[in-house]
Amino acid sequence: MKLSRVPLVAIGDVTAEDAADLAATGVAGLAVVRGIMHAADPEAYCHELLAGFDEGAR
């Protein structure tokens, strides 16, 4: 990730459960559609995604 001159984003079947592990790799962000669209509470799901990403980025 450090060798890239552009920010890299994880895309493809990304879920909230993956957020921390993906963030730990150094990606700049996550592209999530299916998880949000299928969530019973999309807002809560987004909060879960962000919390996981922040945790993994530390």
Summary of the structure (lengths in Angstrom):
residues: 58
radius of gyration: 11.5
end to end distance: 15.5
largest distance: 38.7
contacts: 142
relative contact order: 0.25
helix: 52%
strand: 10%
